[in-house]
Every structure is written in C-alpha cells, then in structure tokens.
Amino acid sequence: MYAGGSLYLLGTPLALGSYWGLVPIATVMPFLIWRAYDEERFLAKNLPGYSEYQKRVRYRSCAIHMVVESAEPNHSFNQTRW
C-alpha cells in the first residue's frame, strides 16, 4: 500500500507536468515513511507471528516480492502467510 501510494504521489504531478506539485510531496513523504515504520513496530508487538513473518519476508513494502517468493520451487502458495 505504501509503495503504491508513493508511486501515485510522485507520478501524478509528473504526469500532469506540474513540478510544483512535487514540493508538497517532499513534505508528506517523511510522514508516510514514519507511518510505515510505526505500523511495522505495532504489528510486531501486537500481532502474534508477525516477527517471524518479518524475518521470513525481507521486502514487505512491495507486493510483487510476495508473489515472486511464493512462486519459488521451495515455497508453496499455501505456506506463505500474509
């Protein structure tokens, strides 16, 4: 969600040719990054099994990594917990 949102926030002003639109994004992005890290800490503390998930899944900000990881021969789709 955060990776997709970040691409959306960066891509919209560029697609519209409004480089001034990047200025507010520069102020918003640190808060989004902080929120993602804060959410990771909260989930690790309050959700059973999330710490093990963090150790097993290296990149959690981009869903494509989950798809690639589940397609590897040593992993089955049913073993991957999201």
N, C-alpha and C positions, 0 to 999 in steps of 0.2 A: 504494500500500500504506500509506504513512504517513498520507495524508489519510483513508482509510477506517478505519484503526486509531484515529486521533484522534477521529473521529466516534463510533466504538464506545466508546472510553474515556469520552468525555463523555456520550454518550447513555444508557449503561447505568445509572449512578446516578440520572440524571434520570428515566428510565422507571420505576425501582423506587422513586422518591420518597426516596432516601437522599442527602441533601445532604452528609452526612459522607463519602460516597464520592468527592466531588469534591476533598477535601483531599489524598489520596494522588496523585491525578491531577495536581494542581498541582506536585507534586514530580517526577513522572515525565515530564511534557511537555517540560521543557527538555532532558532527556536524549534524547528522541526527535527533537527538532528538531536537536540537535547531531549525532546519528547520521545524520540525513538529509543535512545539510551535509557531514559527513565522507565519506559514501558518494559524494556528488557529486564531491568533490575526488579521491577514489580512482579513480572511473571516468574522470574527465577525464585523470588522469595515466596510467592503465594500460590503458585501452580505446581502441584506435585508432578515430578518427572520432567519439568522444563529445563532444569540444569543439565540433565542427561541429554536432552534434545539439543541444547546449546553446544555441548561437546561433540555431538554427532554431526550436526549440520553447521558447517562453517559460515556460509553466507545465508543469512535469514532475511535480508532486505530485498532480495530479488527472487521471485517465484521460479524463474527459469532454472535456477540451481536445484530446486526440489525436484523438478521434472527430470533433469539430467541425472541426478543422483538416483532416482527411483528406476531409471532405465538401465543402470549398470547391471551387469550379469550377476554380481554378488548380492544385489538387493532385489527384493520383490516389492511391488507396489503396496501390498498389504502390511509389510513390516514398517513402512515409513509412517511415523506418527507426525501429524501436523499439529 
